[in-house]
Amino acid sequence: MYPASRIMRRARTYYADRIAVIDGDTRLTYAQFSDRIDRLAGALIGLGLRRGDRVAILDWNSLRYLEAYYACLQAGLAFMPLNA
């Protein structure tokens, strides 16, 4: 079984130019989506969060929400969804 963060890295390697996410008029390839996840994961770590810390997210099901989910996984953080 592969962790979700590893699956995303693999998708970027093999499917970089394919569409990964569509949210309204926004379309991102796996490479673009992965870059955004990398930046957000780095920002969370830069804020002082450490592996195992919990991150609560309250948002609609959206591109931002998906980015937050994968960024938390990549950074080793516990994603705590609050959307209903």
N, C-alpha and C positions, 0 to 999 in steps of 0.2 A: 504494500500500500504506500502511495506517495503522499507527502504533505501537499496541501493546496498551493503553497508558494513554489514548490518544485514543479508542479504541473504548469503553473503560469510561465516559469522560466523555459520549460520545454516547449510550450506553445509558441513563445517568442522565437526560439531557435528554429523551429520547423515551419511556422506559419506567420512569420514576421509581417508580411504584406497583406495578409487576409484580414477581413473585418472581424473584430473581436466583440465590439459593443456598438449598439445603436441606441441612442437616447434622444428622441425627437429628431432634430436636424443634425445632431452630432453623430459622426461615425468615426470610430477609432480602430486602427489596425492593432494587432497584438503588440507590435513594436511600440507604437504610440501609447497604448494602454499601459504597457510594462514600464515605460519611462515615467509616466505620471505616478504609478505605484511606487517606483523607486524613490522619486522625489518626496512623496508624502511620507513614506517609511523613514527616510532620512530626516525629515522635519520632525516627526514624532520622537525619534531618538534624540535629535538636537534639543528638544524641549526637556530632556532629562528622563524620559520614560525608559524603563529597563525591561528586559525579558520577563514575562509573567505579569507585568502590570496590566490592569484592566482599563479599557477605553470604552466608554459608553457613547453611543452615537444615536442621536434622535434626528431622523431625516426621512423623507419619502423614499420609496424605492426608485433610485435614480443612478446615474453615472457616478455622482459623488459618493453615494452610499456604497456602491460596488468597489470604488477605489479605496475607500476607507477600510472596507472588509479585507481586501487583499493586502493593503499596506500594513495593517495590524498583523496579519499572518506572517508577512515577510519579516517584520521587525520582532517577531516572537511575542507579540502582545495579545492579550485576551480580548477579543471583540465582543462587546456586550450590546446587542441590538435593542433599541428602545422603540422602534417604529411599530405602529399598530396596523 
